[in-house]
Amino acid sequence: MSAMPEHLGHRTCAAFLLAALSVVASGASGSEIPAAEKRSDYEFMSPDTRAIQDDDGTNPGMFSVLDGEGLWNKKDGVLSVSCDDCHSGASMRGIAARYPAYDVDYKRPVDLQERINICRKRRQNATPLPPESRELLALAAFVAHQSRGMLIELAIDERLSPFLMRGANFSKVARGNSIYPVPSATMTTGVGAWLATSFRKRNRLDTQPIDWSGRRLARCSVAYATASLECVRSHILMMQSSTSSSNSTWRGEPTDLGSKLRRFAHDVGWMSTG
Amino acid sequence: MARALINVPRKARRGEIIEIKTLLSHPMETGYRRDNMGNLISRDIISRFVCVYNGTEVFQADLFPAVAANPFLSFFTVATESGTFEFRWTDDHGNTQTAQANIEVA
């Protein structure tokens, strides 16, 4: 579409560059944030933004929760049982806060969506729902919604530790085109340990489908970090040419998020095959 | 399957001005976009919204292709008596979705 006004583009890029540089500076001296000092980005919101976030009646993410409730009570699979036949709705409180958790059969941690598919296979004899499909996200959102506001507390499980180590190492390394590793980025975006936003739409005034933490991780890992370099590029381009046609590329979303997500999941060890 | 979020105060004083918020899940396809193959995606929008309070129409709206997906409408009315709000969304093809909410007026 139309290009951003040039002066605005310059300013945006300059601001972004400054932000990126300050991140590098803080990242160089920074170490991991102690667990007690981690904050949800909810705590950084202005009162107005919080009011929007708190209002379920205007949150399009709640559609997924409603859909999930419908699917939860729907009989499915060869055995024709619903999720609710085994679990009662209330019993799922706190469950989502304990995932990813180790699965004995898979010999690795599984996240909530995988866990739901495992249940479909074992208890319902139903076909697994495709990853990130509307139905699977809705079911996960319905379950996660019941743990809202609870602290994410992974079980103390020896079998999890190699995966946690790999995840920690992954996040410390600057990769791809990125100029700073994940913890430095999260220091500014303020990703914390609360579940409140995990399955909620963060940029919730738009109309994208519901988001989930894995995709956000992939997006941060892939798009967010590379954006800064793209910004530098477009900034230089703009300085070279007074007739820049478009400077929107630097904030573009990756087109093939799925494969990047799979690569990411493979890198942190949540998937056995890439 | 419930696809509308309605926010009506459960209780209100007689004569109180109350805010009603409605959010409907709908793609609001404009008819101007093209798919990956370059074919026009046919228009599919909610074109009309009506709110009826105990049989009396208190709010109506015409919607157009410029309205974003998941149309959100917020409006005010006066709580006159206990009863029911009925909400009706009608799309281009004449299909309607409805929702209800009760209010207690003291």
Interface residues (C-beta under 8 A of the other chain):
Chain A: D55 D56 G57 T58 N59 P60 M62 F63 L66 D67 G70 T207
Chain B: M1 A2 R3 L5 I6 N7 K21 L23 S25 A68 A69 N70 F72
